[in-house]
Amino acid sequence: MVCPCFSNGATHQALLAQPNFVRELLARPAAPIYRGGTLDEAIDPDSLPPVHISAA
């Protein structure tokens, strides 16, 4: 049985479409990440403002 969501090309293309920013991220060359390595774009969590969670 074929999934009805892929019954036509337009639906199939829409389901697999990526937003422009994702397409640009995937198009950039990327270096492999090895165990113990860090990302160049990583942010130090200590540099972020504190998060306060309260019940509504």
TIRO-2110 file (N, C-alpha, C; in Angstrom, 1 decimal):
// TIRO-2110
0.8, -1.2, 0.0, N, 1, A
0.0, 0.0, 0.0, CA, 1, A
0.9, 1.2, 0.0, C, 1, A
0.6, 2.2, -0.8, N, 2, A
1.3, 3.4, -0.9, CA, 2, A
0.7, 4.4, 0.0, C, 2, A
1.5, 5.2, 0.7, N, 3, A
1.0, 6.2, 1.6, CA, 3, A
0.3, 7.3, 0.8, C, 3, A
-1.0, 7.6, 1.1, N, 4, A
-1.7, 8.6, 0.4, CA, 4, A
-1.1, 10.0, 0.4, C, 4, A
-0.3, 10.3, 1.4, N, 5, A
0.3, 11.6, 1.5, CA, 5, A
1.4, 11.9, 0.4, C, 5, A
1.9, 10.8, -0.2, N, 6, A
2.8, 10.9, -1.3, CA, 6, A
2.2, 10.6, -2.7, C, 6, A
0.8, 10.7, -2.7, N, 7, A
0.1, 10.4, -3.9, CA, 7, A
0.3, 11.3, -5.1, C, 7, A
0.8, 12.5, -4.8, N, 8, A
1.1, 13.4, -5.9, CA, 8, A
2.4, 14.1, -5.7, C, 8, A
3.0, 14.6, -6.8, N, 9, A
4.3, 15.2, -6.7, CA, 9, A
4.4, 16.5, -5.8, C, 9, A
3.3, 17.3, -5.9, N, 10, A
3.3, 18.6, -5.2, CA, 10, A
3.3, 18.3, -3.7, C, 10, A
2.5, 17.4, -3.2, N, 11, A
2.5, 17.0, -1.8, CA, 11, A
3.8, 16.5, -1.3, C, 11, A
4.4, 15.6, -2.1, N, 12, A
5.7, 15.1, -1.8, CA, 12, A
6.8, 16.2, -1.7, C, 12, A
6.8, 17.1, -2.7, N, 13, A
7.8, 18.2, -2.6, CA, 13, A
7.5, 19.1, -1.5, C, 13, A
6.3, 19.4, -1.1, N, 14, A
6.0, 20.3, 0.0, CA, 14, A
6.4, 19.6, 1.3, C, 14, A
6.3, 18.3, 1.5, N, 15, A
6.7, 17.7, 2.7, CA, 15, A
8.2, 17.7, 2.9, C, 15, A
8.9, 17.6, 1.8, N, 16, A
10.4, 17.6, 1.9, CA, 16, A
11.0, 18.9, 1.7, C, 16, A
10.2, 20.0, 1.5, N, 17, A
10.8, 21.3, 1.3, CA, 17, A
11.4, 21.8, 2.6, C, 17, A
12.5, 22.6, 2.5, N, 18, A
13.2, 23.1, 3.6, CA, 18, A
13.1, 24.7, 3.6, C, 18, A
13.0, 25.3, 4.7, N, 19, A
13.1, 26.8, 4.7, CA, 19, A
14.4, 27.3, 4.2, C, 19, A
14.5, 28.5, 3.7, N, 20, A
15.7, 29.0, 3.1, CA, 20, A
16.9, 28.9, 4.0, C, 20, A
16.7, 29.3, 5.3, N, 21, A
17.9, 29.3, 6.2, CA, 21, A
18.4, 27.9, 6.4, C, 21, A
17.5, 26.9, 6.4, N, 22, A
18.0, 25.5, 6.5, CA, 22, A
18.8, 25.1, 5.3, C, 22, A
18.2, 25.5, 4.1, N, 23, A
18.9, 25.1, 2.8, CA, 23, A
20.3, 25.8, 2.8, C, 23, A
20.4, 27.0, 3.3, N, 24, A
21.7, 27.7, 3.3, CA, 24, A
22.7, 27.0, 4.3, C, 24, A
22.2, 26.6, 5.5, N, 25, A
23.0, 25.9, 6.4, CA, 25, A
23.5, 24.5, 5.8, C, 25, A
22.7, 23.8, 5.1, N, 26, A
23.1, 22.5, 4.6, CA, 26, A
24.0, 22.7, 3.4, C, 26, A
23.9, 23.9, 2.7, N, 27, A
24.8, 24.1, 1.6, CA, 27, A
26.2, 24.5, 1.9, C, 27, A
26.4, 25.0, 3.2, N, 28, A
27.8, 25.4, 3.6, CA, 28, A
28.6, 24.1, 3.8, C, 28, A
29.9, 24.3, 3.5, N, 29, A
30.8, 23.1, 3.8, CA, 29, A
30.9, 23.0, 5.3, C, 29, A
31.0, 21.7, 5.8, N, 30, A
31.1, 21.5, 7.2, CA, 30, A
32.3, 20.5, 7.5, C, 30, A
33.0, 20.8, 8.5, N, 31, A
34.1, 20.0, 8.9, CA, 31, A
33.6, 18.9, 9.9, C, 31, A
34.1, 17.7, 9.8, N, 32, A
33.7, 16.7, 10.7, CA, 32, A
33.9, 17.0, 12.2, C, 32, A
33.1, 16.5, 13.1, N, 33, A
33.2, 16.8, 14.5, CA, 33, A
33.7, 15.5, 15.1, C, 33, A
34.8, 15.5, 15.8, N, 34, A
35.4, 14.4, 16.5, CA, 34, A
35.0, 14.4, 18.0, C, 34, A
35.1, 13.2, 18.6, N, 35, A
34.8, 13.0, 20.0, CA, 35, A
35.7, 14.0, 20.8, C, 35, A
35.1, 14.8, 21.7, N, 36, A
35.8, 15.7, 22.5, CA, 36, A
35.9, 17.1, 21.8, C, 36, A
35.6, 17.2, 20.6, N, 37, A
35.7, 18.5, 19.9, CA, 37, A
34.5, 19.4, 20.2, C, 37, A
34.6, 20.6, 19.8, N, 38, A
33.5, 21.6, 20.0, CA, 38, A
33.2, 22.2, 18.7, C, 38, A
32.0, 22.7, 18.6, N, 39, A
31.5, 23.5, 17.4, CA, 39, A
32.1, 24.9, 17.4, C, 39, A
32.5, 25.4, 16.3, N, 40, A
32.9, 26.8, 16.2, CA, 40, A
31.8, 27.8, 16.6, C, 40, A
30.6, 27.4, 16.4, N, 41, A
29.5, 28.3, 16.6, CA, 41, A
28.9, 28.1, 18.0, C, 41, A
29.5, 27.2, 18.8, N, 42, A
28.9, 26.9, 20.1, CA, 42, A
28.9, 28.1, 21.0, C, 42, A
27.9, 28.2, 21.9, N, 43, A
27.8, 29.4, 22.8, CA, 43, A
28.0, 28.8, 24.2, C, 43, A
28.8, 29.6, 25.0, N, 44, A
29.0, 29.2, 26.4, CA, 44, A
27.7, 29.4, 27.2, C, 44, A
27.1, 28.4, 27.7, N, 45, A
25.9, 28.7, 28.5, CA, 45, A
26.0, 29.7, 29.6, C, 45, A
27.2, 29.8, 30.2, N, 46, A
27.4, 30.8, 31.3, CA, 46, A
27.2, 32.2, 30.8, C, 46, A
27.4, 32.4, 29.5, N, 47, A
27.4, 33.8, 29.0, CA, 47, A
25.9, 34.2, 28.7, C, 47, A
25.0, 33.3, 28.8, N, 48, A
23.6, 33.6, 28.5, CA, 48, A
22.9, 34.2, 29.7, C, 48, A
21.8, 35.0, 29.6, N, 49, A
21.1, 35.5, 30.8, CA, 49, A
20.4, 34.3, 31.5, C, 49, A
20.1, 34.5, 32.7, N, 50, A
19.5, 33.4, 33.5, CA, 50, A
18.0, 33.2, 33.0, C, 50, A
17.6, 31.9, 33.1, N, 51, A
16.2, 31.6, 32.7, CA, 51, A
15.4, 31.4, 34.0, C, 51, A
14.3, 32.1, 34.1, N, 52, A
13.4, 31.9, 35.2, CA, 52, A
12.1, 31.3, 34.7, C, 52, A
11.8, 30.2, 35.4, N, 53, A
10.5, 29.4, 35.0, CA, 53, A
9.6, 29.5, 36.2, C, 53, A
8.4, 30.0, 35.9, N, 54, A
7.4, 30.0, 37.0, CA, 54, A
6.1, 29.4, 36.5, C, 54, A
5.3, 28.9, 37.4, N, 55, A
4.0, 28.3, 37.1, CA, 55, A
3.0, 29.4, 36.9, C, 55, A
2.1, 29.2, 35.9, N, 56, A
1.1, 30.2, 35.6, CA, 56, A
-0.1, 30.1, 36.5, C, 56, A
END
